[in-house]
Amino acid sequence: MDLLMALAATPTPSPSPAAGGGFDLLGTILWPLKWLVELVLVAWHWLFSAMGMPPADGLTWVLSIIGLVIVVRSAMIPLFVRQIKSQRKMMEIAPELRKVQEKYKGKRDQLSREAMSRETMALYKKHGTTPVSSCLPLLVQMPVFFALYSVLNDVAKHAVAGVGGVGLLNAELTQEFYNAKLFGVASLHETLIQAFQTQNTPAIIILITLVVLMIASQFFTQLQIISKNLSPEAKTGQAYQMQRIMLFILPLGFIFSGVFFPLGVVIYWFISNLWTMGQQFLVIREMPTPGSEAAKEREERLARKGKAIDASGKVVPMEKYLAEQQRLYEEAERAKAAAPKRQQPVSKQRAKKQSQKSPQQGQSGGSGSAGGASAPGQPGGSSTAS
């Protein structure tokens, strides 16, 4: 009931002036997302409060942020599945892409670059994939991330002004959120810089710990991809080298975010990283890239259970798999036997020698026949004479 009343009192977006005057374009663009973020936060907060948790307690709001992660990442599962399929297709067409690149290697003129771009885009269109498809979950999540950052960043200003947010986060809930502290020592809107300025040692320890865990989870997620879920062919291209470089560069960005982002945003990003790490682990274990180390490990696990993967990619009993392999082998042998035999190419000089040799063999064969016929005639003639 409280949610319905708050929903009815939700203000409509208005082009508010920016701090320096003028139209706040970013605030207007983020307004719908901020409204949704507040809706999810307040809904989870209401649920945990109804379960008996203190409404103003920091842990209640932290669990609400975790609930926001669950909602956002669950909604992105279809995009994640599409990302996996796109990555597989990109790996499949990698040899064809290399052929196109080799074809125009060293050609720097405008026409060659345009032709290479056209052939590359035609290849993507043919297989129904693009490099951007593998980045969809991140691209979709970033606006939600910035909306959450904006909501938490506005909590302090709104609490002082005695107003609420853009949606269900009314003035009372905003004040509760502002006063809430994790473990009673760290405010959810507090940044690491603010914690150092106020010499809040417990908050500094909590924030640094979360930043380290956030960097470690991101590093491990990327490491398991490039170490276990890439085929040998994929490890020879430039994309693999870029992934290895990004493996060590990305943590620098998280250090920056850990310093300037509020505690609530750091918690959101860390929990989201844990979700990604678990999701990636399941994908690598159950749907590994063909030819990768993870695929070999899966085949070994299935073999120990008496199972294998058939030609269509389904898990079947070992007996059925062996029967299929035998059938495929027999079909290949029949096709090989039915195929016309290829004549070995002969050089001109050797062909000339063979043509000269054939008449000589024919003449020698004719002489032999004549000699053979006269030999028996001699005894017969002698016998007649006698």
C-alpha positions as CSV (number, residue, x, y, z in Angstrom):
1,M,0.0,0.0,0.0
2,D,2.8,2.4,0.9
3,L,4.4,1.6,-2.5
4,L,1.2,2.5,-4.3
5,M,0.8,5.8,-2.5
6,A,4.4,6.7,-3.2
7,L,3.9,5.8,-6.9
8,A,0.9,8.1,-7.1
9,A,2.9,10.9,-5.6
10,T,5.8,10.5,-8.0
11,P,6.8,13.7,-9.7
12,T,7.1,14.1,-13.5
13,P,10.5,15.0,-15.1
14,S,11.1,18.6,-15.7
15,P,14.0,20.3,-17.4
16,S,15.9,21.4,-14.3
17,P,18.6,23.9,-14.6
18,A,22.2,22.7,-14.2
19,A,24.4,23.9,-11.3
20,G,25.9,26.6,-13.5
21,G,22.6,27.5,-15.2
22,G,21.1,26.1,-18.3
23,F,19.5,22.8,-19.3
24,D,20.6,19.7,-17.4
25,L,20.8,17.3,-20.4
26,L,22.4,14.4,-18.5
27,G,19.9,14.6,-15.6
28,T,17.0,14.5,-18.1
29,I,18.4,11.5,-19.9
30,L,19.0,9.6,-16.7
31,W,15.6,10.5,-15.2
32,P,13.8,7.3,-16.3
33,L,16.6,5.1,-15.2
34,K,16.9,6.9,-11.8
35,W,13.2,6.4,-11.4
36,L,13.5,2.6,-12.0
37,V,16.6,2.4,-9.7
38,E,14.6,4.1,-6.9
39,L,11.6,1.8,-7.6
40,V,13.8,-1.4,-7.2
41,L,15.6,0.0,-4.1
42,V,12.4,1.0,-2.3
43,A,10.7,-2.3,-3.2
44,W,13.5,-4.4,-1.8
45,H,13.8,-2.0,1.2
46,W,10.0,-2.5,1.8
47,L,10.4,-6.3,1.6
48,F,13.3,-6.5,4.1
49,S,11.5,-4.1,6.4
50,A,8.4,-6.3,6.3
51,M,10.6,-9.2,7.2
52,G,11.5,-7.5,10.4
53,M,14.8,-5.8,9.6
54,P,15.3,-2.2,10.9
55,P,14.3,0.2,8.1
56,A,17.0,2.7,8.9
57,D,19.8,0.1,9.3
58,G,22.7,0.2,6.9
59,L,22.5,-3.6,6.3
60,T,18.9,-3.2,5.1
61,W,19.9,-0.7,2.4
62,V,23.0,-2.8,1.4
63,L,20.7,-5.8,0.9
64,S,18.4,-3.6,-1.2
65,I,21.4,-2.7,-3.4
66,I,22.2,-6.4,-3.7
67,G,18.6,-6.9,-4.7
68,L,19.1,-4.2,-7.4
69,V,22.0,-6.2,-8.8
70,I,19.9,-9.4,-8.9
71,V,17.1,-7.6,-10.8
72,V,19.4,-5.9,-13.3
73,R,21.6,-8.9,-14.0
74,S,18.6,-11.3,-14.3
75,A,17.1,-8.9,-16.8
76,M,20.3,-9.1,-18.8
77,I,20.5,-12.9,-19.1
78,P,19.1,-12.9,-22.6
79,L,21.7,-10.4,-23.6
80,F,24.4,-12.5,-22.0
81,V,23.2,-15.6,-24.0
82,R,23.4,-13.5,-27.2
83,Q,26.9,-12.3,-26.2
84,I,28.1,-15.9,-25.8
85,K,26.6,-16.8,-29.2
86,S,28.2,-13.8,-30.8
87,Q,31.6,-14.6,-29.3
88,R,31.4,-18.2,-30.7
89,K,30.5,-16.9,-34.1
90,M,33.4,-14.4,-34.0
91,M,35.8,-17.3,-33.2
92,E,34.3,-19.3,-36.1
93,I,34.9,-16.6,-38.6
94,A,38.4,-15.6,-37.2
95,P,40.2,-17.6,-40.0
96,E,38.2,-15.9,-42.7
97,L,38.9,-12.5,-41.1
98,R,42.6,-13.3,-41.1
99,K,42.4,-14.1,-44.8
100,V,40.8,-10.7,-45.5
101,Q,43.5,-9.0,-43.4
102,E,46.2,-10.9,-45.2
103,K,44.7,-10.0,-48.6
104,Y,45.0,-6.3,-47.9
105,K,48.2,-6.4,-45.8
106,G,50.5,-3.6,-46.6
107,K,47.9,-1.7,-48.7
108,R,47.4,1.7,-47.2
109,D,45.5,3.5,-50.0
110,Q,41.9,4.6,-49.5
111,L,40.4,2.1,-52.0
112,S,42.0,-0.9,-50.4
113,R,40.9,0.2,-46.9
114,E,37.3,0.7,-48.1
115,A,37.4,-2.7,-49.9
116,M,38.7,-4.4,-46.7
117,S,36.0,-2.7,-44.6
118,R,33.3,-3.8,-47.0
119,E,34.5,-7.4,-47.1
120,T,34.7,-7.5,-43.3
121,M,31.2,-6.1,-42.8
122,A,29.9,-8.5,-45.4
123,L,31.5,-11.3,-43.4
124,Y,29.8,-10.1,-40.2
125,K,26.4,-9.8,-41.9
126,K,26.7,-13.3,-43.4
127,H,27.3,-14.9,-40.0
128,G,24.9,-12.6,-38.1
129,T,27.4,-11.1,-35.6
130,T,29.4,-8.0,-34.9
131,P,32.2,-7.2,-32.4
132,V,29.8,-4.9,-30.5
133,S,27.5,-7.8,-29.7
134,S,30.0,-9.2,-27.2
135,C,29.9,-5.9,-25.3
136,L,26.1,-5.6,-25.0
137,P,25.7,-6.6,-21.3
138,L,28.4,-4.0,-20.3
139,L,26.9,-1.3,-22.6
140,V,23.4,-1.9,-21.1
141,Q,24.6,-2.0,-17.5
142,M,26.6,1.2,-17.6
143,P,23.6,3.6,-17.8
144,V,22.1,1.7,-14.8
145,F,25.4,2.1,-13.0
146,F,25.5,5.8,-13.6
147,A,21.9,6.2,-12.6
148,L,22.7,4.5,-9.3
149,Y,25.7,6.7,-8.8
150,S,23.5,9.8,-9.5
151,V,20.9,8.5,-7.0
152,L,23.5,8.0,-4.2
153,N,25.2,11.2,-5.0
154,D,21.9,13.1,-4.7
155,V,21.1,11.5,-1.3
156,A,23.3,13.9,0.6
157,K,21.9,17.0,-1.2
158,H,18.3,15.9,-0.9
159,A,18.6,14.9,2.7
160,V,20.0,18.4,3.6
161,A,17.3,20.1,1.5
162,G,14.6,17.8,3.0
163,V,13.3,16.6,-0.3
164,G,13.1,13.2,-2.0
165,G,14.4,11.8,-5.2
166,V,12.8,11.6,-8.7
167,G,10.7,8.5,-7.9
168,L,9.6,6.4,-4.9
169,L,12.6,7.5,-2.8
170,N,10.6,10.1,-0.9
171,A,12.0,12.6,1.7
172,E,11.6,10.2,4.6
173,L,13.3,7.3,2.9
174,T,16.0,9.7,1.6
175,Q,16.7,10.8,5.2
176,E,16.9,7.1,6.3
177,F,19.2,6.3,3.5
178,Y,21.4,9.2,4.4
179,N,21.6,8.3,8.0
180,A,22.1,4.5,7.4
181,K,25.6,3.2,8.1
182,L,27.1,-0.1,7.3
183,F,28.1,-1.8,10.5
184,G,27.3,1.5,12.1
185,V,30.5,3.2,10.9
186,A,30.4,3.8,7.1
187,S,27.7,5.8,5.3
188,L,26.6,4.4,1.9
189,H,27.0,7.8,0.3
190,E,30.6,8.2,1.7
191,T,33.6,8.0,-0.7
192,L,37.1,7.0,0.1
193,I,38.3,10.6,-0.2
194,Q,35.6,11.8,2.2
195,A,36.6,9.0,4.6
196,F,40.2,10.1,4.6
197,Q,39.1,13.8,5.1
198,T,37.0,12.9,8.1
199,Q,39.7,10.3,9.3
200,N,37.0,7.6,9.5
201,T,39.3,4.7,9.8
202,P,36.7,1.9,9.8
203,A,35.1,3.3,6.6
204,I,38.6,3.5,5.0
205,I,39.2,-0.1,5.8
206,I,35.8,-1.2,4.5
207,L,36.2,0.8,1.3
208,I,39.8,-0.3,0.6
209,T,38.8,-4.0,1.3
210,L,35.9,-3.7,-1.2
211,V,38.0,-2.1,-3.8
212,V,40.7,-4.8,-3.6
213,L,38.0,-7.5,-3.7
214,M,36.3,-5.7,-6.7
215,I,39.7,-5.6,-8.6
216,A,40.5,-9.3,-7.7
217,S,37.1,-10.5,-8.9
218,Q,37.3,-8.6,-12.2
219,F,40.9,-9.9,-12.8
220,F,40.0,-13.5,-12.1
221,T,36.9,-13.3,-14.4
222,Q,39.0,-12.1,-17.3
223,L,41.9,-14.5,-16.5
224,Q,39.7,-17.6,-16.6
225,I,38.4,-16.5,-20.0
226,I,41.8,-16.1,-21.7
227,S,43.5,-19.0,-19.9
228,K,40.8,-21.7,-20.3
229,N,38.1,-20.7,-22.8
230,L,40.1,-19.8,-25.9
231,S,41.1,-22.1,-28.7
232,P,44.7,-22.4,-29.8
233,E,43.9,-20.5,-33.0
234,A,42.4,-17.6,-31.0
235,K,45.5,-17.3,-28.9
236,T,47.6,-16.4,-32.0
237,G,45.7,-13.3,-33.0
238,Q,46.0,-9.6,-32.0
239,A,42.7,-9.8,-30.1
240,Y,44.3,-12.2,-27.7
241,Q,47.2,-9.9,-27.1
242,M,44.8,-7.0,-26.5
243,Q,42.9,-9.1,-24.0
244,R,46.1,-9.9,-22.1
245,I,47.0,-6.2,-22.0
246,M,43.5,-5.2,-20.8
247,L,43.7,-7.9,-18.1
248,F,46.3,-5.6,-16.3
249,I,45.0,-2.2,-17.4
250,L,41.3,-2.6,-16.3
251,P,42.3,-2.8,-12.5
252,L,43.6,0.7,-12.8
253,G,40.1,2.0,-13.7
254,F,38.7,0.2,-10.7
255,I,41.2,1.9,-8.5
256,F,39.9,5.2,-9.8
257,S,36.3,4.2,-9.3
258,G,37.0,2.9,-5.8
259,V,38.5,6.3,-4.8
260,F,35.7,8.6,-6.1
261,F,32.6,6.4,-6.0
262,P,30.3,6.2,-3.0
263,L,30.3,3.1,-0.8
264,G,26.9,2.0,-2.2
265,V,28.1,2.1,-5.8
266,V,31.3,0.2,-4.9
267,I,29.1,-2.5,-3.2
268,Y,26.9,-2.7,-6.4
269,W,29.9,-3.1,-8.6
270,F,31.6,-5.7,-6.4
271,I,28.4,-7.8,-6.2
272,S,27.9,-7.4,-10.0
273,N,31.5,-8.7,-10.5
274,L,30.7,-11.7,-8.3
275,W,27.6,-12.4,-10.5
276,T,29.7,-12.1,-13.6
277,M,32.4,-14.4,-12.2
278,G,29.9,-17.1,-11.2
279,Q,28.0,-16.8,-14.5
280,Q,31.3,-17.0,-16.5
281,F,32.4,-20.1,-14.5
282,L,29.2,-21.9,-15.4
283,V,29.5,-21.0,-19.1
284,I,33.1,-22.1,-19.3
285,R,32.3,-25.3,-17.5
286,E,29.2,-26.3,-19.3
287,M,29.5,-24.5,-22.7
288,P,33.2,-24.1,-23.4
289,T,34.7,-22.9,-26.6
290,P,35.5,-25.9,-28.9
291,G,39.1,-26.8,-28.9
292,S,39.9,-24.9,-25.7
293,E,41.4,-26.3,-22.5
294,A,37.9,-26.0,-20.8
295,A,36.4,-28.1,-23.6
296,K,39.0,-30.9,-23.1
297,E,38.3,-30.9,-19.4
298,R,34.6,-31.2,-20.0
299,E,35.2,-34.1,-22.4
300,E,37.3,-35.8,-19.7
301,R,34.5,-35.3,-17.1
302,L,31.9,-36.7,-19.4
303,A,34.2,-39.7,-20.4
304,R,34.5,-40.6,-16.7
305,K,30.7,-40.7,-16.5
306,G,30.5,-42.9,-19.6
307,K,29.2,-40.0,-21.8
308,A,30.5,-38.0,-24.8
309,I,29.4,-35.1,-27.1
310,D,28.0,-36.2,-30.5
311,A,28.3,-34.4,-33.8
312,S,25.4,-32.1,-33.0
313,G,26.9,-31.0,-29.7
314,K,24.5,-33.0,-27.5
315,V,25.7,-35.1,-24.5
316,V,24.9,-38.8,-25.3
317,P,26.0,-42.2,-23.8
318,M,29.4,-43.4,-24.9
319,E,27.9,-46.4,-26.8
320,K,25.8,-44.1,-28.9
321,Y,28.8,-41.8,-29.5
322,L,31.0,-44.7,-30.6
323,A,28.3,-46.0,-32.9
324,E,28.0,-42.6,-34.5
325,Q,31.8,-42.4,-35.0
326,Q,31.8,-45.8,-36.6
327,R,29.0,-44.8,-39.0
328,L,30.7,-41.6,-39.9
329,Y,33.9,-43.5,-40.6
330,E,32.2,-46.0,-42.8
331,E,30.4,-43.2,-44.7
332,A,33.8,-41.4,-45.2
333,E,35.4,-44.7,-46.5
334,R,32.5,-45.3,-49.0
335,A,32.7,-41.7,-50.2
336,K,36.4,-42.1,-50.6
337,A,36.0,-45.3,-52.6
338,A,33.3,-43.9,-54.8
339,A,35.3,-40.7,-55.6
340,P,37.2,-40.8,-59.0
341,K,40.9,-41.5,-58.6
342,R,43.1,-38.6,-59.3
343,Q,45.7,-39.2,-61.9
344,Q,49.2,-38.3,-60.9
345,P,50.6,-35.4,-62.9
346,V,53.4,-36.3,-65.3
347,S,56.1,-33.9,-66.7
348,K,56.3,-33.3,-70.4
349,Q,59.7,-35.0,-70.7
350,R,58.5,-38.1,-68.9
351,A,55.3,-38.2,-71.0
352,K,57.5,-38.0,-74.2
353,K,59.6,-40.9,-73.0
354,Q,56.6,-43.0,-72.3
355,S,55.1,-42.3,-75.7
356,Q,58.4,-43.3,-77.4
357,K,58.6,-46.4,-75.3
358,S,55.1,-47.7,-76.1
359,P,55.7,-48.3,-79.9
360,Q,59.0,-50.1,-79.1
361,Q,57.2,-52.4,-76.7
362,G,54.5,-53.1,-79.3
363,Q,57.1,-54.0,-82.0
364,S,59.1,-56.3,-79.6
365,G,55.8,-57.9,-78.6
366,G,55.0,-58.6,-82.4
367,S,58.5,-60.1,-83.0
368,G,58.1,-62.4,-80.1
369,S,54.8,-63.6,-81.4
370,A,56.2,-64.4,-84.8
371,G,59.1,-66.3,-83.3
372,G,56.8,-68.2,-81.0
373,A,54.7,-69.3,-84.0
374,S,57.6,-70.5,-86.1
375,A,59.2,-72.4,-83.4
376,P,56.5,-75.0,-83.1
377,G,56.3,-75.1,-87.0
378,Q,59.8,-76.4,-87.4
379,P,59.2,-79.6,-85.6
380,G,56.0,-80.1,-87.4
381,G,57.8,-79.5,-90.8
382,S,60.5,-82.0,-89.9
383,S,57.9,-84.5,-89.1
384,T,56.1,-84.0,-92.4
385,A,59.3,-84.4,-94.3
386,S,60.1,-87.5,-92.6
